Amino acid sequence: MTPSTKASMKLALIGPAYPYRGGIAHFNEMTMRGLQARGHDVQPITFTRQYPERLFPGKTQFAEAEVPPEDLPAADRIIDTLNPLSWWRAARRVAGRAPDAVLFQYWMPFFAPAYGLIARRAQRQGVRVIAIVHNALPHERHLGDAVLSRFFLRRCDGFVVMSDAVAEELAPLRRADAAVRPIDHPVYARFGERVPQDEARRRLDLPPDAPVLLFFGFVRTYKGLHVLLEALPAVVEHLPDAHLVIAGEFYDDPAPYRAQIEQAGLDAHVTLRDAYIPSSEVPHYFGAADLVVQPYVSATQSGVAQIAFHFETPIVVTDVGGLAEVVPHEQAGLVVPPEDPDALAHAIVRFFADGMGPELKEGVAQQKQRYHPDRLIDAIESLL
């Protein structure tokens, strides 16, 4: 771990934390762990209600199969996103602790009113406000997104961003004098070691010698699973044993995807697990896969790519957002145009037919050194 050159600081960290689940919660946990390792005093603050149940597309917002991390302080559950009184209580709680800075995990305009009020109160106390911006605007846009995002983002003194796409989205929404620190999205190290492929495939009841593709993470239209399913018949034509694992909860209606699989006669070539994958099972899915496929229609960056890097699994990505920045073509994976099933199928077939696995796996192992979490903490400290 890189030693800190900064004096120890008292920080409030606001974002999803246990018992909430998902990629932003995992990222928040990584941020907290890294700051603590540098000697900073970090107090996490999270939600009593993150999303209204009627607006949440998944089955549950909570990490029901997880246990709280023992090495991190429990988060104060204060913020109810639908109750402005709770925003004032959170702002008073933060001000009462007199932190040196408040750090926010920001990814959706829905949180901007609460975040903006807390940030404004902190600034009036002379507290520095920093946002780690995963998305300045959402993938699926709505009227008022820019107005809401601007309400919070213009109150921030500094930002950490993880792709050029996010930096560009952020530019018209922030103050001109606010500092921006671009970094590569860090690798998630919380999932442990890779499980040997034969063991992982036995655990998941997958063919032991088949070419196995993995589509991982919650399913929404912008992630392009429909494009991958359109490409799969051409893959199977050249690789008759090819098998696709779809592992993640459907936030879209799963019926059209199931129909697409059935109509193409792909049932024997697809394993579909419509569920949130708990951390303890993640190593088996990435261990079983020869190739992770991310056929996104739109994107900024992707936490799934960083999980693949952690497990040193090659990736096929589309050239959208910051994905091609993360996966250098023919070094750590393959890059194809978005919404092009033929190009996607060709890349997948080429990976197996040309025996690219060992070379790209080595490239992933080398490339992941760029993505050490220390770089996130360096960027935060530089803004403090």
C-alpha positions, 0 to 999 in steps of 0.5 A: 500500500502506498503510504500517504503524504497527507496528514490524517483527515476527518472525512464523511463518506456518503453513498450506498453501504451495507446493507445495500448491495451493488456495484456502487456499494462495493466501490464505496466500500473500496473507497473507505478501505483505501482511505482508512489504510492511509490513516484517515478517519472515515465516517460512512453515511448511507440511506434509510431508504435508497429508492422507493420500492415501486421505482426499484427495478430489481427484487431487493435493494439489500445484500441479503446473502452478504455479511457486513465487512468486519474491518470497516465502521458501520454506516450511519443510516440517516438519509431517506431520499423521499424525506427532506427532513432527513436531508437536514438531519444528515446535513446537521450530523455532518456539520456537527462532526466538523469533518475536513471534507465530505465525499459523495458517491454520485451516479444518478440525478435522483440523489441530487436534491438530498446531496445538494442540500447536504453539500450546501450546508457543509460548504457554509461550514467551510468544509470541502465537498468532493464527488466521485462521479460514476455517471454525471447523467444516467444511461437512460435519460429523463426530462430534468436530469441535467437540472437536478445533476447541476443542482448538486454538482455545482456545489462541489469543489472537486471531482474524481472521474473514471472515463473521458465520457464522464468528464465530458458529461460533467463539464457543463454541469460543474463550476469552471473552477472545480478541479477534476482528477481523471483516473482509471476505474480501480479493480475490485479486489473484494471477490477473492481468488479465481476458482480453477476452471474445472472446479467452477464449471462443476459447481455451475453445472457447465460443460467441462470442455466447451467455449464458455462466454459470460454476460455478467451483471444486471440486465438493462437494454443499454447493456446490449444482451439482445445484441449478444443473443442475436450474435450467438447463432453465428457463434454456434455455427462456428463453435457448436459447443459454445455456451453462454452464461447470463448471470445477473438480475433482470431489471428489464422484462426477461420475457423478450430475452427468453423468447429470443433464446427459444426462437433461435433454438439456443436453449441448449447453449444458454444458462440463464440465472436471473438473480443477483450474484452474491460476492461468494459466488462471483469467483465461480462465474469468472473462473468458469468463463473463457471470455467475458462479453460486454456488448453495451449499446451505451456506457461510461465505464463498467465495474464488470470489466474491472471484476474481469481484470481482477480475475484476469479473464479476457473481455470483448467490449463495444466501443462506447463510452470509456470501455475501449479506454479500459480494454486495449484492442488485442492486448487485454481483449477485443473491441467491436462496434456497438449494435453490430451482431456480425462484428461481435460474433466474428470477434468471439469466434476469432478469440477461440479459433485463433487461440487468443486466450493465453496471450490476452490473459497475459495482457489482462494480467499486465494491464490490471496494474494500471487499475490499483485502488491506490490511484483512486485514493491518490486522486482523492488526497490530491483534491483534499 
